[in-house]
Structure formats: structure tokens, C-alpha cells
Amino acid sequence: MNKSCTTNLPYTMRAIVIHEPGGPEKLIEETLPVPELRSGWSLVHIMARGLNHSEVFTRQGLSPSVQFPRVLGIECVGKIALSTDEKRLPTGQHVVSLMGEMGRAFDGSYAEYVLIPNEQIYPVTSMLPWVTLAALPETYYTAFGSFKNLRLEDGQSVLVRGATSGVGVAFAQLVRAAFPHVHLLGSTRSAKRTVSLLQAGFDEVVLDVDGHVQLGGRQLDRVLELIGPATLKDSCRVVREYGIVCSTGQLGGAWYMDGFDPIVDLPPNGYITSFYSDNVDQLHLDELFSFVEREHVDVVPVRVFSLSHMADAHAFLEDSDGFGKVVVVNDEEDSRR
Ligand SMILES: NC(=O)c1ccc[n+]([C@@H]2O[C@H](COP(=O)([O-])OP(=O)(O)OC[C@H]3O[C@@H](n4cnc5c(N)ncnc54)[C@H](OP(=O)(O)O)[C@@H]3O)[C@@H](O)[C@H]2O)c1
């Protein structure tokens, strides 16, 4: 398709390309052709994208299925620039997209435009600013899914294992906004992160020592397990009767469990659930956006970078001890919409 015949789209765009694995300096700004439209895919003009630790791993060459050169970026928010589904995704429609091999099997969101399969593009009606919207997919989507699956009620106690993670802190924001009387505990391996966790909304910080959470024999109503199979059995131990554990993360580096006897190891009359962000659906996203607006959830990115400073954004994400989502806009002034 000759873009200039039908639209005001440029022929080229700025993109951050990686040709070989390595440090942040391997993320190089280049001029690429704006992708050509193809059947069943639509072109999104990206306004902002949130960064994820998985992109750091991919940059380091730890995602064997990702072939270089590649434009990374597994999520974005923006507007439809060219559509193959004018009914559901009309030109100009505000949209979000996440996961589904964007930035892995095909070029992703570290660019001004991205071509995405239609089924992976979700219209949004939210009036939240672009930088706030960009902080929501993936991290908040995962936290929200876990939050719902835990069926939390006000007044209950809930422990987040791996509380200093992005998902852990997002979960804390959701709980704080909706349930003022929930007792929210967060675990960390490092006592020096206590103050930051309290500032992030946790009521109490407990230590995780060699896979055992230090609760002094107390029993809780709910656990969000982000360390995963490495500590799931220990989490079941601290949940009281009829309690729920939601196993969402694998920070402990174990993906599977040996030696777990559900009859003995589950909390008495209790439940285990999980959440997987690859199961994206429009209803769930709409619910998240309205929840954030309605409950005034405090979603402020910890840092906003411009596209030209993607390498700095990666370096910050890798080195930072801080919490929260890093968002990258195309240009500095974009962060004000
Ligand atoms: N189910 C899904 O669909 C889904 C979606 C998104 C993310 N996730 C998973 O959710 C988890 C959180 O993701 P994230 O991106 O928010 O994480 P993140 O921000 O990278 O988490 C960093 C934190 O992990 C903790 N940590 C690191 N290594 C650990 C270990 N060996 N044992 C215990 N804690 C360790 C550290 O806490 P301390 O130093 O304070 O202990 C650190 O502050 C990850 O496992 C991720 O894969 C799952």
C-alpha cells in the first residue's frame, strides 16, 4: 500500500532496534519504514509504552525464541492509524495492546508505530492520561486479575510475597484504593526495604528468610504468592481455614513443584488459584480501567523517559531500587496528555 496516497502517515518512523544481546547501549535509535498494513492486522500510532523486566532479559539474550534484530516492547497505548477492521478498530480509536508475541516474534512497541494482529488490540474509552494508561497493561492487569481471584473482603488480612516487585506494589495500590480496612502485609528478603514498602501502602513488612515467611505463627486470610512454587507450600502453611492463595509469580526461579501433597499441604478447606496475563480479554481490561478511575488508584509511573532515551530507561529499570512502572513516551511533551 502507498501510504501517502491514502493517509497523512509518514513513510518512516523512529524505532529502537537491538541487533545483538548486551547492555542498554545495544538499544539503538534508527529510522525504519512505517510497517505496511496486512490483512487481519492494524497499524497503531503509539503514544506511550510501559517497560517490563522481561524486556531486560530479552535484551540480555535470555529469551532464546527472540531473533535479533528486533524492535522490543510487549505493550503499548496509542491510536489506530490504519485499520483492517474499521468497525471495531476505527481510525483514531484509542487502544491498548499487550503480550501475544509483540516485541518477540514480531517487532514491538519501542517505535512510533507498530503493526499488531487485530485480535490483540483492545479499544479503550478511558479518559486517563496516556502515561497513566501506559502504566496499566501487564503489571496492573496481572495485579488486578490476582486481586479479583483472591476474592478479598474488607477487614481481612492479605500477605504479598515478593512485595517489592512491580506486581506486588501495583496490588498494594489496588487494595488500598478499594479496602481501607484490609491489613496488608508485604514480604521482602531485605529489611532495608521496609520504609519504602510502608510508603507504598503496606501496613506491615515481614521478612522472607530462606523461603520461610516470618509471621511468628500468625494465620492470614489470603496470600498473593509472587515468589511462586519455591515458597507456595510455605504460603499454604500461613493461611487459615477457608483461606485463598493466588500463585501468580515465579520470582524464586522455580516453575514447578515437587513434593506437594494437596490433601495435606493445602490450607484446611482452603483454595489455590492463579492468574495468567496472557489470557487478555476486553471485559477484564475495561473493568481494570474503570476500577482505576472510580477508586482513584494512585497510578503514577516512577519515571517517564522519551523514546530517544530508551537505553537510559533500561539502565534505570535494571539499577533502580525504587518501585513502580517505568513509562516511555515518544517525546517529552507527550507525557503531559
Ligand atoms: N502470571 C502472570 O501472568 C504474570 C504476569 C506478570 C508478571 N508475573 C510474574 O510476577 C512476578 C513479579 O513480576 P515483576 O516484574 O513485578 O517483578 P520485579 O519487579 O522484577 O520483582 C523484583 C523483586 O523480586 C524479588 N526477588 C528477586 N529475586 C527473588 C528471589 N530469588 N526470591 C524472592 N524474591 C526475589 C526482589 O524482592 P526483595 O529483594 O525485596 O526480596 C525484587 O525487589 C514475576 O515472577 C513475574 O514473572 C506473572
The ligand as an ORCA input file, in Angstrom:
! r2SCAN-3c Opt
* xyz 0 1
  N       1.134    -14.705     35.965
  C       1.391    -13.765     35.064
  O       0.768    -13.668     34.032
  C       2.451    -12.773     35.348
  C       2.451    -11.532     34.697
  C       3.432    -10.591     35.037
  C       4.407    -10.931     35.966
  N       4.383    -12.180     36.510
  C       5.386    -12.581     37.496
  O       5.184    -11.841     38.663
  C       6.424    -11.713     39.343
  C       6.654    -10.242     39.622
  O       6.972     -9.587     38.407
  P       7.601     -8.115     38.409
  O       8.001     -7.783     37.016
  O       6.655     -7.249     39.136
  O       8.904     -8.411     39.308
  P      10.095     -7.448     39.679
  O       9.629     -6.052     39.809
  O      11.241     -7.758     38.792
  O      10.452     -8.029     41.158
  C      11.616     -7.622     41.788
  C      11.605     -8.181     43.212
  O      11.673     -9.593     43.204
  C      12.225    -10.034     44.440
  N      13.063    -11.178     44.154
  C      14.023    -11.267     43.214
  N      14.590    -12.488     43.245
  C      13.970    -13.192     44.219
  C      14.129    -14.497     44.755
  N      15.027    -15.353     44.276
  N      13.335    -14.857     45.768
  C      12.426    -13.999     46.287
  N      12.251    -12.734     45.813
  C      13.006    -12.348     44.804
  C      13.039     -8.871     44.993
  O      12.453     -8.584     46.248
  P      13.297     -8.465     47.623
  O      14.725     -8.239     47.242
  O      12.659     -7.279     48.265
  O      13.063     -9.735     48.359
  C      12.819     -7.740     43.993
  O      12.524     -6.500     44.596
  C       7.487    -12.318     38.426
  O       7.761    -13.635     38.847
  C       6.817    -12.305     37.082
  O       7.314    -13.318     36.235
  C       3.433    -13.086     36.252
*
